[in-house]
Amino acid sequence: MTEALYERGFRRFLCGGAVGFDTVAASCVLELRESRPDARLILALPCEDQAFHWTPGERSLYREIREKADRAIVLSDHYYNGCMMVRNRFMADHASFCVAYWLGTASGGTASTVRLALRKGMPVLNIAIPEEVRVFLRDTRERIPLPF
């Protein structure tokens, strides 16, 4: 997917740095960077101590990704109620395209980020929907402009 985004002209990839999809997405960008050195991974972190309660394995992977990232923007020195929402809003304010793995839940960080992106008129590619991915990849290969 990152290669298809790169082919579409995307060079900077903004990632929230959370456990799960963010970790997978960041790892994919780092892998892309091996063949596309102008690709950039920018982490938008809600707080400096984000990984405090994570497992040792999660913290280790987080540190590795953070060390390899081109830039880490830390939005707060410490965790506070609402700092994750500030991070989500930051990402929606500084992105032009949103890739999410969203299962349609009504609440949570992914749902809030997708809603923020949609309110801004930003295109959202939900890779949890296989048909959306097929269309995006097909249109990338054929260089057919998508309606966004």
C-alpha positions in Angstrom: 0.0 0.0 0.0 2.8 2.4 0.8 4.3 1.9 -2.6 0.9 2.7 -4.2 0.7 5.9 -2.1 4.3 6.8 -3.1 3.4 6.3 -6.8 0.5 8.7 -6.2 3.0 11.4 -5.1 2.9 11.0 -1.4 6.4 11.4 0.2 5.6 12.3 3.8 3.7 9.8 6.0 2.3 11.0 9.2 1.7 8.3 11.8 0.2 8.4 15.4 2.7 6.0 16.9 0.2 3.9 18.8 0.3 0.1 19.2 -1.4 -1.8 16.4 -2.1 -0.2 13.0 0.1 2.8 13.6 3.0 0.4 14.4 2.3 -1.6 11.3 2.0 1.5 9.1 5.2 3.0 10.5 7.0 -0.2 9.8 5.7 -0.2 6.2 7.0 3.3 5.7 10.4 2.4 7.0 10.5 -0.6 4.6 9.4 1.7 1.7 12.3 4.0 2.6 14.8 1.3 1.8 13.9 1.6 -1.9 12.5 5.1 -1.9 14.9 7.2 0.2 12.9 10.4 -0.2 9.9 8.8 1.7 9.6 10.4 5.2 8.1 9.0 8.4 6.8 11.6 10.7 5.4 10.5 14.0 2.7 12.6 15.7 3.0 11.5 19.4 0.3 12.6 21.9 2.8 12.7 24.8 6.4 11.9 25.7 5.4 9.0 28.0 2.9 7.4 25.6 4.5 3.9 25.9 4.7 3.9 29.7 2.0 1.2 30.2 2.9 -0.9 27.1 4.5 -4.3 27.3 8.3 -4.5 27.0 8.0 -5.8 23.4 5.7 -3.0 22.4 8.0 -0.4 24.0 11.0 -1.9 22.2 9.4 -1.8 18.8 8.2 1.8 19.6 11.7 2.9 20.5 13.1 1.3 17.3 10.5 3.0 15.1 11.0 6.4 16.9 14.8 6.2 16.4 14.3 5.4 12.7 11.6 8.0 12.0 12.7 11.2 10.2 10.9 13.3 12.8 8.8 12.9 15.9 6.5 15.7 16.9 5.6 15.3 20.6 2.5 17.3 21.5 2.8 17.1 25.3 5.4 16.3 27.9 3.0 14.0 29.7 -0.2 12.1 29.4 -3.4 13.9 30.2 -7.1 13.2 29.5 -7.7 14.3 26.0 -4.1 14.2 24.7 -5.0 11.4 22.2 -7.7 13.6 20.7 -5.3 16.5 20.4 -3.0 14.1 18.4 -5.9 12.9 16.2 -6.8 16.5 15.4 -3.1 17.4 14.7 -3.0 14.5 12.2 -6.2 15.6 10.5 -5.0 19.2 10.4 -1.6 18.2 8.8 -2.6 15.5 6.4 -4.0 15.5 2.9 -5.1 11.9 2.7 -6.1 9.4 5.5 -5.4 5.7 5.4 -7.1 3.9 8.3 -8.0 0.4 9.4 -11.4 1.1 10.8 -14.0 -1.5 11.6 -16.8 1.0 11.8 -16.9 1.4 15.5 -18.6 4.5 16.8 -16.0 5.5 19.3 -12.2 5.3 19.7 -9.2 7.0 18.2 -9.6 5.6 14.7 -13.3 6.6 14.5 -12.5 10.1 15.8 -9.6 10.6 13.3 -11.7 9.3 10.4 -14.5 11.6 11.3 -12.2 14.6 11.6 -10.7 13.8 8.2 -14.1 13.5 6.6 -15.3 16.8 8.1 -12.3 18.4 6.5 -13.2 16.9 3.1 -10.1 14.7 3.2 -10.2 11.4 1.2 -10.2 8.4 3.5 -9.0 4.9 2.4 -10.3 2.3 4.8 -8.1 -0.7 4.3 -10.4 -2.8 6.4 -12.7 -2.8 3.3 -11.0 -5.0 0.7 -13.0 -3.5 -2.2 -11.7 0.0 -1.4 -8.1 -1.4 -1.4 -8.7 -3.2 -4.8 -10.1 0.0 -6.4 -7.2 2.1 -5.0 -4.5 -0.3 -6.2 -6.2 -0.8 -9.6 -6.5 2.9 -10.2 -2.9 3.5 -9.1 -1.6 0.9 -11.6 -3.8 2.3 -14.4 -3.0 5.9 -13.4 -6.8 6.7 -13.4 -7.3 9.7 -11.2 -9.6 8.9 -8.2 -12.4 11.4 -7.4 -10.5 13.1 -4.6 
